[in-house]
Amino acid sequence: MSSAGVLILFAIVGVVICARCRVSTGAVVFSLVALVLFVATPAGRGLPDAIASFVSTVDDSATPALTHGAEADG
């Protein structure tokens, strides 16, 4: 897995090149490849859990505010 860093670097360079040439589809594809490669490394293994925890916290915080008006009307 030592070459994952080089692959991520090439993917980021691909994103920059595609963005400068205004090829949005290529930039998105290279971004997704870089993200998948990053999550496959030991440093990025916790990323999906961190995102899930963040979204859960936001959902728990927003639910009372969003349902408060519905309970008062009903």
Predicted model as a PDB file, atoms N, CA, C, CB and O in Angstrom, pLDDT in the B-factor column:
MODEL        1                                                                  
ATOM      1  N   MET A   1       0.830  -1.198   0.000  1.00 50.00           N  
ATOM      2  CA  MET A   1       0.000   0.000   0.000  1.00 50.00           C  
ATOM      3  C   MET A   1       0.868   1.253   0.000  1.00 50.00           C  
ATOM      4  CB  MET A   1      -0.941   0.003   1.212  1.00 50.00           C  
ATOM      5  O   MET A   1       0.350   2.357   0.169  1.00 50.00           O  
ATOM      6  N   SER A   2       2.181   1.105  -0.186  1.00 63.00           N  
ATOM      7  CA  SER A   2       3.069   2.269  -0.157  1.00 63.00           C  
ATOM      8  C   SER A   2       2.870   3.171  -1.371  1.00 63.00           C  
ATOM      9  CB  SER A   2       4.519   1.818  -0.087  1.00 63.00           C  
ATOM     10  O   SER A   2       3.214   4.352  -1.326  1.00 63.00           O  
ATOM     11  N   SER A   3       2.322   2.630  -2.445  1.00 80.00           N  
ATOM     12  CA  SER A   3       2.130   3.449  -3.636  1.00 80.00           C  
ATOM     13  C   SER A   3       0.785   4.180  -3.627  1.00 80.00           C  
ATOM     14  CB  SER A   3       2.236   2.585  -4.877  1.00 80.00           C  
ATOM     15  O   SER A   3       0.469   4.896  -4.577  1.00 80.00           O  
ATOM     16  N   ALA A   4      -0.004   4.009  -2.572  1.00 80.00           N  
ATOM     17  CA  ALA A   4      -1.305   4.687  -2.516  1.00 80.00           C  
ATOM     18  C   ALA A   4      -1.133   6.199  -2.469  1.00 80.00           C  
ATOM     19  CB  ALA A   4      -2.106   4.214  -1.295  1.00 80.00           C  
ATOM     20  O   ALA A   4      -1.929   6.932  -3.056  1.00 80.00           O  
ATOM     21  N   GLY A   5      -0.108   6.668  -1.780  1.00 83.00           N  
ATOM     22  CA  GLY A   5       0.138   8.106  -1.710  1.00 83.00           C  
ATOM     23  C   GLY A   5       0.443   8.705  -3.074  1.00 83.00           C  
ATOM     24  O   GLY A   5      -0.007   9.805  -3.396  1.00 83.00           O  
ATOM     25  N   VAL A   6       1.207   7.975  -3.869  1.00 88.00           N  
ATOM     26  CA  VAL A   6       1.533   8.446  -5.221  1.00 88.00           C  
ATOM     27  C   VAL A   6       0.268   8.462  -6.082  1.00 88.00           C  
ATOM     28  CB  VAL A   6       2.627   7.545  -5.875  1.00 88.00           C  
ATOM     29  O   VAL A   6       0.052   9.397  -6.854  1.00 88.00           O  
ATOM     30  N   LEU A   7      -0.558   7.439  -5.952  1.00 88.00           N  
ATOM     31  CA  LEU A   7      -1.808   7.400  -6.720  1.00 88.00           C  
ATOM     32  C   LEU A   7      -2.744   8.527  -6.321  1.00 88.00           C  
ATOM     33  CB  LEU A   7      -2.508   6.058  -6.530  1.00 88.00           C  
ATOM     34  O   LEU A   7      -3.400   9.122  -7.176  1.00 88.00           O  
ATOM     35  N   ILE A   8      -2.812   8.826  -5.028  1.00 89.00           N  
ATOM     36  CA  ILE A   8      -3.645   9.939  -4.564  1.00 89.00           C  
ATOM     37  C   ILE A   8      -3.103  11.248  -5.125  1.00 89.00           C  
ATOM     38  CB  ILE A   8      -3.693   9.990  -3.011  1.00 89.00           C  
ATOM     39  O   ILE A   8      -3.874  12.102  -5.561  1.00 89.00           O  
ATOM     40  N   LEU A   9      -1.786  11.410  -5.119  1.00 90.00           N  
ATOM     41  CA  LEU A   9      -1.175  12.623  -5.677  1.00 90.00           C  
ATOM     42  C   LEU A   9      -1.503  12.771  -7.156  1.00 90.00           C  
ATOM     43  CB  LEU A   9       0.346  12.599  -5.478  1.00 90.00           C  
ATOM     44  O   LEU A   9      -1.857  13.862  -7.604  1.00 90.00           O  
ATOM     45  N   PHE A  10      -1.390  11.681  -7.926  1.00 92.00           N  
ATOM     46  CA  PHE A  10      -1.738  11.744  -9.348  1.00 92.00           C  
ATOM     47  C   PHE A  10      -3.220  12.044  -9.550  1.00 92.00           C  
ATOM     48  CB  PHE A  10      -1.375  10.431 -10.041  1.00 92.00           C  
ATOM     49  O   PHE A  10      -3.583  12.747 -10.492  1.00 92.00           O  
ATOM     50  N   ALA A  11      -4.077  11.521  -8.679  1.00 92.00           N  
ATOM     51  CA  ALA A  11      -5.507  11.808  -8.792  1.00 92.00           C  
ATOM     52  C   ALA A  11      -5.775  13.286  -8.526  1.00 92.00           C  
ATOM     53  CB  ALA A  11      -6.316  10.933  -7.812  1.00 92.00           C  
ATOM     54  O   ALA A  11      -6.599  13.899  -9.205  1.00 92.00           O  
ATOM     55  N   ILE A  12      -5.086  13.860  -7.547  1.00 92.00           N  
ATOM     56  CA  ILE A  12      -5.270  15.290  -7.254  1.00 92.00           C  
ATOM     57  C   ILE A  12      -4.749  16.140  -8.403  1.00 92.00           C  
ATOM     58  CB  ILE A  12      -4.552  15.675  -5.941  1.00 92.00           C  
ATOM     59  O   ILE A  12      -5.361  17.147  -8.761  1.00 92.00           O  
ATOM     60  N   VAL A  13      -3.614  15.736  -8.985  1.00 94.00           N  
ATOM     61  CA  VAL A  13      -3.097  16.453 -10.157  1.00 94.00           C  
ATOM     62  C   VAL A  13      -4.103  16.355 -11.311  1.00 94.00           C  
ATOM     63  CB  VAL A  13      -1.710  15.879 -10.589  1.00 94.00           C  
ATOM     64  O   VAL A  13      -4.318  17.330 -12.030  1.00 94.00           O  
ATOM     65  N   GLY A  14      -4.717  15.183 -11.487  1.00 93.00           N  
ATOM     66  CA  GLY A  14      -5.753  15.014 -12.515  1.00 93.00           C  
ATOM     67  C   GLY A  14      -6.942  15.916 -12.281  1.00 93.00           C  
ATOM     68  O   GLY A  14      -7.504  16.464 -13.230  1.00 93.00           O  
ATOM     69  N   VAL A  15      -7.336  16.077 -11.017  1.00 93.00           N  
ATOM     70  CA  VAL A  15      -8.441  16.990 -10.686  1.00 93.00           C  
ATOM     71  C   VAL A  15      -8.088  18.412 -11.091  1.00 93.00           C  
ATOM     72  CB  VAL A  15      -8.771  16.932  -9.176  1.00 93.00           C  
ATOM     73  O   VAL A  15      -8.894  19.110 -11.706  1.00 93.00           O  
ATOM     74  N   VAL A  16      -6.892  18.832 -10.747  1.00 93.00           N  
ATOM     75  CA  VAL A  16      -6.476  20.206 -11.064  1.00 93.00           C  
ATOM     76  C   VAL A  16      -6.436  20.423 -12.574  1.00 93.00           C  
ATOM     77  CB  VAL A  16      -5.093  20.511 -10.448  1.00 93.00           C  
ATOM     78  O   VAL A  16      -6.906  21.447 -13.069  1.00 93.00           O  
ATOM     79  N   ILE A  17      -5.877  19.462 -13.302  1.00 93.00           N  
ATOM     80  CA  ILE A  17      -5.799  19.602 -14.754  1.00 93.00           C  
ATOM     81  C   ILE A  17      -7.197  19.657 -15.361  1.00 93.00           C  
ATOM     82  CB  ILE A  17      -4.995  18.440 -15.367  1.00 93.00           C  
ATOM     83  O   ILE A  17      -7.470  20.499 -16.216  1.00 93.00           O  
ATOM     84  N   CYS A  18      -8.081  18.762 -14.923  1.00 93.00           N  
ATOM     85  CA  CYS A  18      -9.449  18.763 -15.467  1.00 93.00           C  
ATOM     86  C   CYS A  18     -10.194  20.046 -15.097  1.00 93.00           C  
ATOM     87  CB  CYS A  18     -10.229  17.539 -14.954  1.00 93.00           C  
ATOM     88  O   CYS A  18     -10.955  20.583 -15.903  1.00 93.00           O  
ATOM     89  N   ALA A  19      -9.973  20.531 -13.884  1.00 91.00           N  
ATOM     90  CA  ALA A  19     -10.652  21.767 -13.474  1.00 91.00           C  
ATOM     91  C   ALA A  19     -10.145  22.964 -14.273  1.00 91.00           C  
ATOM     92  CB  ALA A  19     -10.449  22.018 -11.970  1.00 91.00           C  
ATOM     93  O   ALA A  19     -10.927  23.838 -14.647  1.00 91.00           O  
ATOM     94  N   ARG A  20      -8.849  23.005 -14.533  1.00 94.00           N  
ATOM     95  CA  ARG A  20      -8.301  24.122 -15.315  1.00 94.00           C  
ATOM     96  C   ARG A  20      -8.785  24.087 -16.752  1.00 94.00           C  
ATOM     97  CB  ARG A  20      -6.777  24.095 -15.287  1.00 94.00           C  
ATOM     98  O   ARG A  20      -8.952  25.134 -17.379  1.00 94.00           O  
ATOM     99  N   CYS A  21      -9.013  22.892 -17.279  1.00 93.00           N  
ATOM    100  CA  CYS A  21      -9.507  22.749 -18.657  1.00 93.00           C  
ATOM    101  C   CYS A  21     -11.035  22.775 -18.724  1.00 93.00           C  
ATOM    102  CB  CYS A  21      -8.988  21.448 -19.268  1.00 93.00           C  
ATOM    103  O   CYS A  21     -11.621  22.597 -19.792  1.00 93.00           O  
ATOM    104  N   ARG A  22     -11.664  22.995 -17.588  1.00 92.00           N  
ATOM    105  CA  ARG A  22     -13.129  23.073 -17.471  1.00 92.00           C  
ATOM    106  C   ARG A  22     -13.817  21.793 -17.932  1.00 92.00           C  
ATOM    107  CB  ARG A  22     -13.655  24.249 -18.279  1.00 92.00           C  
ATOM    108  O   ARG A  22     -14.828  21.832 -18.632  1.00 92.00           O  
ATOM    109  N   VAL A  23     -13.250  20.659 -17.526  1.00 92.00           N  
ATOM    110  CA  VAL A  23     -13.856  19.352 -17.787  1.00 92.00           C  
ATOM    111  C   VAL A  23     -14.364  18.855 -16.434  1.00 92.00           C  
ATOM    112  CB  VAL A  23     -12.818  18.322 -18.455  1.00 92.00           C  
ATOM    113  O   VAL A  23     -13.650  18.164 -15.708  1.00 92.00           O  
ATOM    114  N   SER A  24     -15.595  19.213 -16.107  1.00 91.00           N  
ATOM    115  CA  SER A  24     -16.107  18.936 -14.767  1.00 91.00           C  
ATOM    116  C   SER A  24     -16.275  17.443 -14.501  1.00 91.00           C  
ATOM    117  CB  SER A  24     -17.430  19.637 -14.569  1.00 91.00           C  
ATOM    118  O   SER A  24     -16.036  16.993 -13.380  1.00 91.00           O  
ATOM    119  N   THR A  25     -16.677  16.672 -15.497  1.00 93.00           N  
ATOM    120  CA  THR A  25     -16.869  15.236 -15.285  1.00 93.00           C  
ATOM    121  C   THR A  25     -15.546  14.563 -14.935  1.00 93.00           C  
ATOM    122  CB  THR A  25     -17.482  14.582 -16.535  1.00 93.00           C  
ATOM    123  O   THR A  25     -15.498  13.721 -14.039  1.00 93.00           O  
ATOM    124  N   GLY A  26     -14.492  14.924 -15.624  1.00 92.00           N  
ATOM    125  CA  GLY A  26     -13.180  14.370 -15.319  1.00 92.00           C  
ATOM    126  C   GLY A  26     -12.715  14.741 -13.925  1.00 92.00           C  
ATOM    127  O   GLY A  26     -12.134  13.914 -13.223  1.00 92.00           O  
ATOM    128  N   ALA A  27     -12.965  15.981 -13.514  1.00 92.00           N  
ATOM    129  CA  ALA A  27     -12.584  16.416 -12.174  1.00 92.00           C  
ATOM    130  C   ALA A  27     -13.344  15.644 -11.107  1.00 92.00           C  
ATOM    131  CB  ALA A  27     -12.829  17.911 -12.012  1.00 92.00           C  
ATOM    132  O   ALA A  27     -12.769  15.271 -10.084  1.00 92.00           O  
ATOM    133  N   VAL A  28     -14.624  15.404 -11.333  1.00 93.00           N  
ATOM    134  CA  VAL A  28     -15.423  14.643 -10.369  1.00 93.00           C  
ATOM    135  C   VAL A  28     -14.923  13.207 -10.286  1.00 93.00           C  
ATOM    136  CB  VAL A  28     -16.917  14.668 -10.756  1.00 93.00           C  
ATOM    137  O   VAL A  28     -14.807  12.658  -9.191  1.00 93.00           O  
ATOM    138  N   VAL A  29     -14.630  12.599 -11.415  1.00 93.00           N  
ATOM    139  CA  VAL A  29     -14.139  11.218 -11.426  1.00 93.00           C  
ATOM    140  C   VAL A  29     -12.802  11.116 -10.700  1.00 93.00           C  
ATOM    141  CB  VAL A  29     -13.999  10.705 -12.871  1.00 93.00           C  
ATOM    142  O   VAL A  29     -12.611  10.222  -9.876  1.00 93.00           O  
ATOM    143  N   PHE A  30     -11.880  12.023 -11.000  1.00 92.00           N  
ATOM    144  CA  PHE A  30     -10.591  11.997 -10.315  1.00 92.00           C  
ATOM    145  C   PHE A  30     -10.759  12.256  -8.811  1.00 92.00           C  
ATOM    146  CB  PHE A  30      -9.643  13.039 -10.930  1.00 92.00           C  
ATOM    147  O   PHE A  30     -10.037  11.669  -8.006  1.00 92.00           O  
ATOM    148  N   SER A  31     -11.692  13.119  -8.427  1.00 92.00           N  
ATOM    149  CA  SER A  31     -11.953  13.376  -7.009  1.00 92.00           C  
ATOM    150  C   SER A  31     -12.461  12.125  -6.309  1.00 92.00           C  
ATOM    151  CB  SER A  31     -12.965  14.512  -6.849  1.00 92.00           C  
ATOM    152  O   SER A  31     -12.034  11.811  -5.198  1.00 92.00           O  
ATOM    153  N   LEU A  32     -13.368  11.415  -6.958  1.00 93.00           N  
ATOM    154  CA  LEU A  32     -13.895  10.184  -6.360  1.00 93.00           C  
ATOM    155  C   LEU A  32     -12.806   9.121  -6.240  1.00 93.00           C  
ATOM    156  CB  LEU A  32     -15.068   9.642  -7.194  1.00 93.00           C  
ATOM    157  O   LEU A  32     -12.750   8.395  -5.247  1.00 93.00           O  
ATOM    158  N   VAL A  33     -11.948   9.029  -7.242  1.00 92.00           N  
ATOM    159  CA  VAL A  33     -10.841   8.069  -7.178  1.00 92.00           C  
ATOM    160  C   VAL A  33      -9.915   8.419  -6.018  1.00 92.00           C  
ATOM    161  CB  VAL A  33     -10.050   8.049  -8.514  1.00 92.00           C  
ATOM    162  O   VAL A  33      -9.498   7.535  -5.270  1.00 92.00           O  
ATOM    163  N   ALA A  34      -9.594   9.696  -5.863  1.00 91.00           N  
ATOM    164  CA  ALA A  34      -8.728  10.122  -4.764  1.00 91.00           C  
ATOM    165  C   ALA A  34      -9.384   9.838  -3.420  1.00 91.00           C  
ATOM    166  CB  ALA A  34      -8.397  11.615  -4.885  1.00 91.00           C  
ATOM    167  O   ALA A  34      -8.704   9.417  -2.484  1.00 91.00           O  
ATOM    168  N   LEU A  35     -10.686  10.059  -3.305  1.00 90.00           N  
ATOM    169  CA  LEU A  35     -11.389   9.793  -2.055  1.00 90.00           C  
ATOM    170  C   LEU A  35     -11.383   8.308  -1.723  1.00 90.00           C  
ATOM    171  CB  LEU A  35     -12.823  10.304  -2.133  1.00 90.00           C  
ATOM    172  O   LEU A  35     -11.145   7.931  -0.575  1.00 90.00           O  
ATOM    173  N   VAL A  36     -11.638   7.469  -2.704  1.00 90.00           N  
ATOM    174  CA  VAL A  36     -11.626   6.022  -2.483  1.00 90.00           C  
ATOM    175  C   VAL A  36     -10.229   5.552  -2.084  1.00 90.00           C  
ATOM    176  CB  VAL A  36     -12.098   5.276  -3.749  1.00 90.00           C  
ATOM    177  O   VAL A  36     -10.082   4.726  -1.183  1.00 90.00           O  
ATOM    178  N   LEU A  37      -9.214   6.075  -2.747  1.00 88.00           N  
ATOM    179  CA  LEU A  37      -7.845   5.706  -2.389  1.00 88.00           C  
ATOM    180  C   LEU A  37      -7.487   6.173  -0.984  1.00 88.00           C  
ATOM    181  CB  LEU A  37      -6.862   6.289  -3.394  1.00 88.00           C  
ATOM    182  O   LEU A  37      -6.790   5.469  -0.254  1.00 88.00           O  
ATOM    183  N   PHE A  38      -7.957   7.352  -0.604  1.00 89.00           N  
ATOM    184  CA  PHE A  38      -7.669   7.858   0.743  1.00 89.00           C  
ATOM    185  C   PHE A  38      -8.353   7.013   1.801  1.00 89.00           C  
ATOM    186  CB  PHE A  38      -8.111   9.318   0.876  1.00 89.00           C  
ATOM    187  O   PHE A  38      -7.752   6.706   2.831  1.00 89.00           O  
ATOM    188  N   VAL A  39      -9.599   6.633   1.565  1.00 88.00           N  
ATOM    189  CA  VAL A  39     -10.323   5.819   2.543  1.00 88.00           C  
ATOM    190  C   VAL A  39      -9.683   4.434   2.660  1.00 88.00           C  
ATOM    191  CB  VAL A  39     -11.816   5.691   2.148  1.00 88.00           C  
ATOM    192  O   VAL A  39      -9.782   3.799   3.710  1.00 88.00           O  
ATOM    193  N   ALA A  40      -9.036   3.962   1.609  1.00 87.00           N  
ATOM    194  CA  ALA A  40      -8.380   2.654   1.644  1.00 87.00           C  
ATOM    195  C   ALA A  40      -7.082   2.673   2.452  1.00 87.00           C  
ATOM    196  CB  ALA A  40      -8.094   2.184   0.230  1.00 87.00           C  
ATOM    197  O   ALA A  40      -6.575   1.610   2.810  1.00 87.00           O  
ATOM    198  N   THR A  41      -6.536   3.845   2.746  1.00 87.00           N  
ATOM    199  CA  THR A  41      -5.298   3.922   3.521  1.00 87.00           C  
ATOM    200  C   THR A  41      -5.620   3.848   5.010  1.00 87.00           C  
ATOM    201  CB  THR A  41      -4.521   5.226   3.196  1.00 87.00           C  
ATOM    202  O   THR A  41      -6.753   4.116   5.411  1.00 87.00           O  
ATOM    203  N   PRO A  42      -4.640   3.488   5.828  1.00 87.00           N  
ATOM    204  CA  PRO A  42      -4.886   3.439   7.275  1.00 87.00           C  
ATOM    205  C   PRO A  42      -5.292   4.793   7.866  1.00 87.00           C  
ATOM    206  CB  PRO A  42      -3.649   2.938   7.983  1.00 87.00           C  
ATOM    207  O   PRO A  42      -6.065   4.839   8.823  1.00 87.00           O  
ATOM    208  N   ALA A  43      -4.782   5.887   7.308  1.00 83.00           N  
ATOM    209  CA  ALA A  43      -5.133   7.215   7.831  1.00 83.00           C  
ATOM    210  C   ALA A  43      -6.586   7.574   7.546  1.00 83.00           C  
ATOM    211  CB  ALA A  43      -4.217   8.276   7.232  1.00 83.00           C  
ATOM    212  O   ALA A  43      -7.191   8.334   8.303  1.00 83.00           O  
ATOM    213  N   GLY A  44      -7.152   7.043   6.474  1.00 88.00           N  
ATOM    214  CA  GLY A  44      -8.511   7.405   6.091  1.00 88.00           C  
ATOM    215  C   GLY A  44      -9.569   6.413   6.499  1.00 88.00           C  
ATOM    216  O   GLY A  44     -10.740   6.601   6.169  1.00 88.00           O  
ATOM    217  N   ARG A  45      -9.198   5.361   7.205  1.00 89.00           N  
ATOM    218  CA  ARG A  45     -10.182   4.329   7.579  1.00 89.00           C  
ATOM    219  C   ARG A  45     -11.274   4.869   8.504  1.00 89.00           C  
ATOM    220  CB  ARG A  45      -9.478   3.159   8.257  1.00 89.00           C  
ATOM    221  O   ARG A  45     -12.401   4.375   8.467  1.00 89.00           O  
ATOM    222  N   GLY A  46     -10.973   5.849   9.312  1.00 89.00           N  
ATOM    223  CA  GLY A  46     -11.954   6.391  10.239  1.00 89.00           C  
ATOM    224  C   GLY A  46     -12.866   7.435   9.623  1.00 89.00           C  
ATOM    225  O   GLY A  46     -13.804   7.892  10.276  1.00 89.00           O  
ATOM    226  N   LEU A  47     -12.613   7.824   8.377  1.00 88.00           N  
ATOM    227  CA  LEU A  47     -13.390   8.883   7.736  1.00 88.00           C  
ATOM    228  C   LEU A  47     -14.875   8.551   7.613  1.00 88.00           C  
ATOM    229  CB  LEU A  47     -12.829   9.165   6.373  1.00 88.00           C  
ATOM    230  O   LEU A  47     -15.702   9.397   7.952  1.00 88.00           O  
ATOM    231  N   PRO A  48     -15.255   7.356   7.141  1.00 89.00           N  
ATOM    232  CA  PRO A  48     -16.693   7.067   7.052  1.00 89.00           C  
ATOM    233  C   PRO A  48     -17.399   7.108   8.406  1.00 89.00           C  
ATOM    234  CB  PRO A  48     -16.904   5.709   6.423  1.00 89.00           C  
ATOM    235  O   PRO A  48     -18.528   7.588   8.498  1.00 89.00           O  
ATOM    236  N   ASP A  49     -16.744   6.608   9.458  1.00 92.00           N  
ATOM    237  CA  ASP A  49     -17.346   6.662  10.791  1.00 92.00           C  
ATOM    238  C   ASP A  49     -17.457   8.093  11.298  1.00 92.00           C  
ATOM    239  CB  ASP A  49     -16.531   5.828  11.773  1.00 92.00           C  
ATOM    240  O   ASP A  49     -18.439   8.447  11.952  1.00 92.00           O  
ATOM    241  N   ALA A  50     -16.455   8.920  11.000  1.00 90.00           N  
ATOM    242  CA  ALA A  50     -16.501  10.314  11.434  1.00 90.00           C  
ATOM    243  C   ALA A  50     -17.624  11.065  10.727  1.00 90.00           C  
ATOM    244  CB  ALA A  50     -15.155  11.002  11.171  1.00 90.00           C  
ATOM    245  O   ALA A  50     -18.322  11.867  11.348  1.00 90.00           O  
ATOM    246  N   ILE A  51     -17.799  10.813   9.445  1.00 91.00           N  
ATOM    247  CA  ILE A  51     -18.882  11.466   8.704  1.00 91.00           C  
ATOM    248  C   ILE A  51     -20.233  10.992   9.214  1.00 91.00           C  
ATOM    249  CB  ILE A  51     -18.756  11.188   7.194  1.00 91.00           C  
ATOM    250  O   ILE A  51     -21.152  11.796   9.369  1.00 91.00           O  
ATOM    251  N   ALA A  52     -20.366   9.692   9.477  1.00 93.00           N  
ATOM    252  CA  ALA A  52     -21.623   9.156   9.995  1.00 93.00           C  
ATOM    253  C   ALA A  52     -21.949   9.744  11.365  1.00 93.00           C  
ATOM    254  CB  ALA A  52     -21.556   7.628  10.081  1.00 93.00           C  
ATOM    255  O   ALA A  52     -23.104  10.061  11.650  1.00 93.00           O  
ATOM    256  N   SER A  53     -20.940   9.887  12.204  1.00 94.00           N  
ATOM    257  CA  SER A  53     -21.146  10.481  13.525  1.00 94.00           C  
ATOM    258  C   SER A  53     -21.561  11.945  13.411  1.00 94.00           C  
ATOM    259  CB  SER A  53     -19.872  10.360  14.369  1.00 94.00           C  
ATOM    260  O   SER A  53     -22.451  12.393  14.133  1.00 94.00           O  
ATOM    261  N   PHE A  54     -20.929  12.687  12.516  1.00 93.00           N  
ATOM    262  CA  PHE A  54     -21.270  14.096  12.314  1.00 93.00           C  
ATOM    263  C   PHE A  54     -22.702  14.251  11.817  1.00 93.00           C  
ATOM    264  CB  PHE A  54     -20.298  14.743  11.324  1.00 93.00           C  
ATOM    265  O   PHE A  54     -23.450  15.087  12.324  1.00 93.00           O  
ATOM    266  N   VAL A  55     -23.086  13.444  10.820  1.00 93.00           N  
ATOM    267  CA  VAL A  55     -24.439  13.524  10.274  1.00 93.00           C  
ATOM    268  C   VAL A  55     -25.465  13.131  11.330  1.00 93.00           C  
ATOM    269  CB  VAL A  55     -24.577  12.622   9.036  1.00 93.00           C  
ATOM    270  O   VAL A  55     -26.537  13.733  11.405  1.00 93.00           O  
ATOM    271  N   SER A  56     -25.149  12.125  12.148  1.00 94.00           N  
ATOM    272  CA  SER A  56     -26.057  11.710  13.214  1.00 94.00           C  
ATOM    273  C   SER A  56     -26.236  12.827  14.240  1.00 94.00           C  
ATOM    274  CB  SER A  56     -25.533  10.440  13.899  1.00 94.00           C  
ATOM    275  O   SER A  56     -27.348  13.062  14.712  1.00 94.00           O  
ATOM    276  N   THR A  57     -25.154  13.512  14.586  1.00 93.00           N  
ATOM    277  CA  THR A  57     -25.241  14.620  15.542  1.00 93.00           C  
ATOM    278  C   THR A  57     -26.077  15.760  14.983  1.00 93.00           C  
ATOM    279  CB  THR A  57     -23.843  15.126  15.906  1.00 93.00           C  
ATOM    280  O   THR A  57     -26.900  16.335  15.695  1.00 93.00           O  
ATOM    281  N   VAL A  58     -25.872  16.091  13.714  1.00 92.00           N  
ATOM    282  CA  VAL A  58     -26.666  17.151  13.088  1.00 92.00           C  
ATOM    283  C   VAL A  58     -28.139  16.752  13.037  1.00 92.00           C  
ATOM    284  CB  VAL A  58     -26.143  17.456  11.666  1.00 92.00           C  
ATOM    285  O   VAL A  58     -29.016  17.578  13.289  1.00 92.00           O  
ATOM    286  N   ASP A  59     -28.411  15.490  12.711  1.00 91.00           N  
ATOM    287  CA  ASP A  59     -29.785  15.009  12.649  1.00 91.00           C  
ATOM    288  C   ASP A  59     -30.440  15.061  14.021  1.00 91.00           C  
ATOM    289  CB  ASP A  59     -29.829  13.586  12.098  1.00 91.00           C  
ATOM    290  O   ASP A  59     -31.587  15.490  14.148  1.00 91.00           O  
ATOM    291  N   ASP A  60     -29.713  14.624  15.055  1.00 90.00           N  
ATOM    292  CA  ASP A  60     -30.261  14.663  16.409  1.00 90.00           C  
ATOM    293  C   ASP A  60     -30.530  16.093  16.867  1.00 90.00           C  
ATOM    294  CB  ASP A  60     -29.307  13.980  17.381  1.00 90.00           C  
ATOM    295  O   ASP A  60     -31.484  16.339  17.606  1.00 90.00           O  
ATOM    296  N   SER A  61     -29.700  17.033  16.434  1.00 88.00           N  
ATOM    297  CA  SER A  61     -29.883  18.434  16.822  1.00 88.00           C  
ATOM    298  C   SER A  61     -31.015  19.085  16.044  1.00 88.00           C  
ATOM    299  CB  SER A  61     -28.593  19.216  16.609  1.00 88.00           C  
ATOM    300  O   SER A  61     -31.741  19.916  16.590  1.00 88.00           O  
ATOM    301  N   ALA A  62     -31.174  18.723  14.783  1.00 86.00           N  
ATOM    302  CA  ALA A  62     -32.154  19.390  13.933  1.00 86.00           C  
ATOM    303  C   ALA A  62     -33.560  18.815  14.072  1.00 86.00           C  
ATOM    304  CB  ALA A  62     -31.720  19.305  12.500  1.00 86.00           C  
ATOM    305  O   ALA A  62     -34.531  19.528  13.815  1.00 86.00           O  
ATOM    306  N   THR A  63     -33.703  17.571  14.462  1.00 86.00           N  
ATOM    307  CA  THR A  63     -35.020  16.944  14.517  1.00 86.00           C  
ATOM    308  C   THR A  63     -35.983  17.659  15.463  1.00 86.00           C  
ATOM    309  CB  THR A  63     -34.880  15.506  14.937  1.00 86.00           C  
ATOM    310  O   THR A  63     -37.125  17.898  15.072  1.00 86.00           O  
ATOM    311  N   PRO A  64     -35.583  18.015  16.693  1.00 82.00           N  
ATOM    312  CA  PRO A  64     -36.536  18.730  17.552  1.00 82.00           C  
ATOM    313  C   PRO A  64     -36.962  20.078  16.968  1.00 82.00           C  
ATOM    314  CB  PRO A  64     -35.930  18.944  18.927  1.00 82.00           C  
ATOM    315  O   PRO A  64     -38.120  20.476  17.098  1.00 82.00           O  
ATOM    316  N   ALA A  65     -36.034  20.774  16.330  1.00 77.00           N  
ATOM    317  CA  ALA A  65     -36.367  22.078  15.750  1.00 77.00           C  
ATOM    318  C   ALA A  65     -37.324  21.923  14.567  1.00 77.00           C  
ATOM    319  CB  ALA A  65     -35.088  22.809  15.303  1.00 77.00           C  
ATOM    320  O   ALA A  65     -38.189  22.772  14.351  1.00 77.00           O  
ATOM    321  N   LEU A  66     -37.169  20.848  13.810  1.00 77.00           N  
ATOM    322  CA  LEU A  66     -38.012  20.642  12.639  1.00 77.00           C  
ATOM    323  C   LEU A  66     -39.382  20.092  13.000  1.00 77.00           C  
ATOM    324  CB  LEU A  66     -37.332  19.711  11.673  1.00 77.00           C  
ATOM    325  O   LEU A  66     -40.355  20.358  12.294  1.00 77.00           O  
ATOM    326  N   THR A  67     -39.479  19.335  14.078  1.00 79.00           N  
ATOM    327  CA  THR A  67     -40.765  18.734  14.445  1.00 79.00           C  
ATOM    328  C   THR A  67     -41.506  19.532  15.499  1.00 79.00           C  
ATOM    329  CB  THR A  67     -40.554  17.331  14.942  1.00 79.00           C  
ATOM    330  O   THR A  67     -42.648  19.200  15.818  1.00 79.00           O  
ATOM    331  N   HIS A  68     -40.902  20.564  16.047  1.00 70.00           N  
ATOM    332  CA  HIS A  68     -41.553  21.357  17.096  1.00 70.00           C  
ATOM    333  C   HIS A  68     -42.820  22.031  16.579  1.00 70.00           C  
ATOM    334  CB  HIS A  68     -40.587  22.414  17.642  1.00 70.00           C  
ATOM    335  O   HIS A  68     -43.843  22.027  17.264  1.00 70.00           O  
ATOM    336  N   GLY A  69     -42.766  22.599  15.402  1.00 60.00           N  
ATOM    337  CA  GLY A  69     -43.939  23.259  14.818  1.00 60.00           C  
ATOM    338  C   GLY A  69     -45.039  22.279  14.462  1.00 60.00           C  
ATOM    339  O   GLY A  69     -46.216  22.627  14.561  1.00 60.00           O  
ATOM    340  N   ALA A  70     -44.707  21.084  14.056  1.00 59.00           N  
ATOM    341  CA  ALA A  70     -45.697  20.082  13.690  1.00 59.00           C  
ATOM    342  C   ALA A  70     -46.450  19.596  14.914  1.00 59.00           C  
ATOM    343  CB  ALA A  70     -45.034  18.908  12.979  1.00 59.00           C  
ATOM    344  O   ALA A  70     -47.643  19.307  14.818  1.00 59.00           O  
ATOM    345  N   GLU A  71     -45.795  19.496  16.060  1.00 57.00           N  
ATOM    346  CA  GLU A  71     -46.465  19.057  17.275  1.00 57.00           C  
ATOM    347  C   GLU A  71     -47.409  20.135  17.793  1.00 57.00           C  
ATOM    348  CB  GLU A  71     -45.441  18.691  18.347  1.00 57.00           C  
ATOM    349  O   GLU A  71     -48.461  19.809  18.342  1.00 57.00           O  
ATOM    350  N   ALA A  72     -47.061  21.407  17.636  1.00 52.00           N  
ATOM    351  CA  ALA A  72     -47.930  22.485  18.117  1.00 52.00           C  
ATOM    352  C   ALA A  72     -49.170  22.624  17.244  1.00 52.00           C  
ATOM    353  CB  ALA A  72     -47.167  23.811  18.153  1.00 52.00           C  
ATOM    354  O   ALA A  72     -50.241  22.971  17.743  1.00 52.00           O  
ATOM    355  N   ASP A  73     -49.038  22.358  15.947  1.00 52.00           N  
ATOM    356  CA  ASP A  73     -50.194  22.473  15.052  1.00 52.00           C  
ATOM    357  C   ASP A  73     -51.158  21.320  15.232  1.00 52.00           C  
ATOM    358  CB  ASP A  73     -49.740  22.537  13.604  1.00 52.00           C  
ATOM    359  O   ASP A  73     -52.368  21.500  15.100  1.00 52.00           O  
ATOM    360  N   GLY A  74     -50.641  20.137  15.533  1.00 50.00           N  
ATOM    361  CA  GLY A  74     -51.462  18.927  15.562  1.00 50.00           C  
ATOM    362  C   GLY A  74     -52.104  18.678  16.825  1.00 50.00           C  
ATOM    363  O   GLY A  74     -52.821  17.688  16.969  1.00 50.00           O  
TER     364      GLY A  74                                                      
ENDMDL                                                                          
END                                                                             
